[in-house]
Amino acid sequence: MNLFKQLFGESTVQAVNPREAQAKLTSEQPPFLLDVRQPDEYRAGHIAGSTLLPLAELAARTSELPRDREILCVCRSGSRSGSAARQLAGMGFKTVNLSGGIFAWQRAGLPIKKGSAR
């Protein structure tokens, strides 16, 4: 695997809208929900059950992520999570990105949880 691909991942990753993401999260085999924002953003509101791992720490902490489950990446607008999803896909993880991020999730009327990580 070349260095560029490892650092920046595949050029395309599947994106899902908030309703599709919610359906995945309530399915029989839900994905691992990864929030790649900063801790202050996470405390302001996140999807219940998500795990906080800021994008800047992602490469150093991939050993904390499951390889046997799909990973649903989330950020504020879908940009950082898209980058995270591409990076992880380039390392062999199965990933999907929440299109529009937490903003789209909230616009869809879906619940958020406030406060620090579990």
C-alpha contacts under 8 A as a table, 3 or more apart, distances in Angstrom:
res1	aa1	res2	aa2	distance
1	M	5	K	6.76
1	M	6	Q	6.69
2	N	5	K	5.48
2	N	6	Q	6.29
3	L	6	Q	5.01
3	L	7	L	6.08
4	F	7	L	5.22
4	F	8	F	5.93
4	F	9	G	7.54
5	K	8	F	5.30
5	K	9	G	4.75
5	K	10	E	6.46
5	K	87	Q	7.78
5	K	90	G	5.88
6	Q	9	G	5.46
6	Q	87	Q	6.50
6	Q	90	G	5.26
6	Q	91	M	6.03
7	L	87	Q	5.99
7	L	90	G	7.63
8	F	83	S	7.22
8	F	86	R	6.32
8	F	87	Q	4.94
8	F	90	G	7.15
9	G	83	S	7.86
9	G	85	A	7.74
9	G	86	R	4.25
9	G	87	Q	3.89
9	G	88	L	6.50
9	G	89	A	5.79
9	G	90	G	3.87
9	G	91	M	7.16
10	E	13	V	6.99
10	E	86	R	5.10
10	E	87	Q	6.98
10	E	89	A	6.14
10	E	90	G	5.30
11	S	86	R	6.70
12	T	86	R	6.90
13	V	82	G	7.47
13	V	85	A	6.68
13	V	86	R	6.11
13	V	89	A	7.60
13	V	95	T	6.98
13	V	96	V	6.13
13	V	97	N	7.01
14	Q	95	T	7.38
14	Q	96	V	5.04
14	Q	97	N	6.31
15	A	96	V	5.57
15	A	97	N	4.59
15	A	98	L	5.79
15	A	99	S	5.55
16	V	19	R	7.97
16	V	20	E	5.67
16	V	21	A	5.95
16	V	96	V	7.06
16	V	97	N	6.22
16	V	98	L	5.26
16	V	99	S	5.59
17	N	20	E	5.33
17	N	21	A	6.13
17	N	98	L	5.98
17	N	99	S	5.29
17	N	100	G	7.39
17	N	104	A	7.79
18	P	21	A	4.95
18	P	22	Q	6.07
18	P	98	L	6.64
18	P	99	S	7.28
18	P	104	A	6.51
18	P	105	W	5.12
18	P	108	A	6.75
18	P	110	L	7.95
19	R	22	Q	5.03
19	R	23	A	6.22
19	R	108	A	7.56
20	E	23	A	5.07
20	E	24	K	6.29
21	A	24	K	5.07
21	A	25	L	6.18
21	A	72	L	7.85
21	A	98	L	6.77
22	Q	25	L	5.00
22	Q	26	T	6.26
23	A	26	T	5.28
23	A	27	S	6.08
24	K	27	S	5.12
24	K	29	Q	7.71
24	K	30	P	5.56
24	K	31	P	6.78
25	L	29	Q	7.91
25	L	30	P	4.65
25	L	31	P	6.24
26	T	30	P	6.22
27	S	30	P	5.31
30	P	69	R	7.98
30	P	70	E	7.83
31	P	69	R	5.85
31	P	70	E	4.77
31	P	71	I	5.25
31	P	72	L	5.94
32	F	50	S	7.62
32	F	66	P	7.49
32	F	69	R	6.47
32	F	70	E	6.20
32	F	71	I	4.68
32	F	72	L	5.99
33	L	49	G	6.92
33	L	50	S	4.73
33	L	51	T	6.17
33	L	71	I	6.00
33	L	72	L	4.94
33	L	73	C	6.29
33	L	74	V	7.48
34	L	50	S	5.62
34	L	51	T	5.05
34	L	52	L	6.21
34	L	53	L	6.85
34	L	71	I	6.66
34	L	72	L	5.94
34	L	73	C	4.87
34	L	74	V	6.05
35	D	42	Y	7.69
35	D	46	H	7.86
35	D	50	S	6.13
35	D	51	T	5.78
35	D	52	L	4.83
35	D	53	L	6.10
35	D	54	P	7.15
35	D	73	C	5.98
35	D	74	V	4.72
35	D	75	C	5.78
35	D	81	S	7.56
36	V	52	L	6.07
36	V	53	L	5.11
36	V	54	P	4.22
36	V	55	L	4.86
36	V	58	L	7.98
36	V	73	C	7.09
36	V	74	V	6.22
36	V	75	C	5.57
36	V	80	R	7.00
36	V	81	S	6.21
36	V	84	A	7.45
37	R	41	E	6.20
37	R	42	Y	6.39
37	R	52	L	7.19
37	R	53	L	7.22
37	R	54	P	5.05
37	R	55	L	6.57
37	R	74	V	7.81
37	R	75	C	5.36
37	R	76	R	7.02
37	R	80	R	7.69
38	Q	41	E	5.36
38	Q	42	Y	6.27
38	Q	54	P	5.46
39	P	42	Y	4.97
39	P	43	R	6.15
39	P	52	L	7.39
39	P	54	P	7.55
39	P	116	S	7.64
40	D	43	R	5.17
40	D	44	A	6.32
41	E	44	A	5.16
41	E	45	G	6.78
42	Y	45	G	5.44
42	Y	46	H	5.44
42	Y	52	L	7.26
42	Y	114	K	7.67
42	Y	115	G	7.48
42	Y	116	S	6.99
42	Y	117	A	7.67
43	R	46	H	7.01
43	R	114	K	5.44
43	R	115	G	4.31
43	R	116	S	4.84
43	R	117	A	7.32
44	A	114	K	5.45
44	A	115	G	6.51
45	G	112	I	5.61
45	G	113	K	5.32
45	G	114	K	4.43
45	G	115	G	6.98
46	H	50	S	7.18
46	H	102	I	7.17
46	H	112	I	5.17
46	H	113	K	5.28
46	H	114	K	6.40
47	I	50	S	5.77
47	I	102	I	7.82
47	I	111	P	7.03
47	I	112	I	4.94
47	I	113	K	5.97
48	A	112	I	6.42
48	A	113	K	5.66
51	T	117	A	7.16
52	L	117	A	6.78
53	L	57	E	6.62
53	L	58	L	6.47
54	P	57	E	5.49
54	P	58	L	6.43
55	L	58	L	5.06
55	L	80	R	7.00
55	L	81	S	7.85
55	L	84	A	6.53
56	A	59	A	7.53
57	E	60	A	5.60
57	E	61	R	6.23
58	L	61	R	5.23
58	L	62	T	6.05
58	L	84	A	7.49
59	A	62	T	5.82
60	A	63	S	7.96
61	R	64	E	5.75
61	R	65	L	7.69
62	T	65	L	5.37
63	S	66	P	7.81
66	P	69	R	5.94
66	P	71	I	7.92
67	R	70	E	7.69
67	R	93	F	5.98
67	R	94	K	7.64
69	R	94	K	7.19
70	E	93	F	7.37
70	E	94	K	4.96
70	E	95	T	5.49
70	E	96	V	7.36
71	I	85	A	7.96
71	I	93	F	7.54
71	I	94	K	6.25
71	I	95	T	4.70
71	I	96	V	6.26
72	L	85	A	7.89
72	L	95	T	5.94
72	L	96	V	4.96
72	L	97	N	5.75
72	L	98	L	6.87
73	C	81	S	5.07
73	C	82	G	7.21
73	C	84	A	6.94
73	C	85	A	6.12
73	C	95	T	7.22
73	C	96	V	6.24
73	C	97	N	4.94
73	C	98	L	6.16
74	V	78	G	6.51
74	V	80	R	7.88
74	V	81	S	5.03
74	V	97	N	6.50
74	V	98	L	5.54
74	V	101	G	5.59
74	V	102	I	6.85
75	C	78	G	5.52
75	C	79	S	7.16
75	C	80	R	5.99
75	C	81	S	5.16
75	C	98	L	7.88
75	C	101	G	5.10
75	C	102	I	6.12
76	R	79	S	7.77
76	R	80	R	7.85
76	R	100	G	7.44
76	R	101	G	4.82
76	R	102	I	4.91
76	R	103	F	5.98
77	S	80	R	7.61
77	S	99	S	7.39
77	S	100	G	4.62
77	S	101	G	4.11
77	S	102	I	6.33
77	S	103	F	6.01
77	S	104	A	7.42
78	G	81	S	5.28
78	G	82	G	5.79
78	G	97	N	6.99
78	G	98	L	6.03
78	G	99	S	5.18
78	G	100	G	4.69
78	G	101	G	4.27
78	G	102	I	7.82
79	S	82	G	5.08
79	S	83	S	6.41
79	S	100	G	7.95
79	S	101	G	7.83
80	R	83	S	5.04
80	R	84	A	6.18
81	S	84	A	4.84
81	S	85	A	5.96
81	S	97	N	6.13
81	S	98	L	7.36
81	S	101	G	7.69
82	G	85	A	5.05
82	G	86	R	6.18
82	G	97	N	5.56
82	G	98	L	7.87
83	S	86	R	5.18
83	S	87	Q	6.15
84	A	87	Q	5.09
84	A	88	L	6.08
85	A	88	L	5.19
85	A	89	A	5.97
85	A	95	T	5.45
85	A	96	V	6.22
85	A	97	N	6.17
86	R	89	A	5.03
86	R	90	G	6.12
86	R	95	T	7.73
87	Q	90	G	5.13
87	Q	91	M	6.61
88	L	91	M	5.04
88	L	92	G	6.51
88	L	93	F	5.32
88	L	94	K	7.55
88	L	95	T	6.95
89	A	92	G	5.07
89	A	93	F	4.79
89	A	94	K	5.87
89	A	95	T	6.02
90	G	93	F	7.28
98	L	101	G	5.32
99	S	104	A	7.37
100	G	103	F	6.17
100	G	104	A	4.81
100	G	105	W	7.50
101	G	104	A	5.51
101	G	105	W	6.41
102	I	105	W	4.77
102	I	106	Q	6.12
103	F	106	Q	5.29
103	F	107	R	6.18
104	A	107	R	4.92
104	A	108	A	6.11
105	W	108	A	5.25
105	W	109	G	6.78
105	W	110	L	5.71
105	W	111	P	7.91
106	Q	109	G	5.09
106	Q	110	L	5.42
106	Q	111	P	6.88
106	Q	112	I	7.36
107	R	110	L	7.48
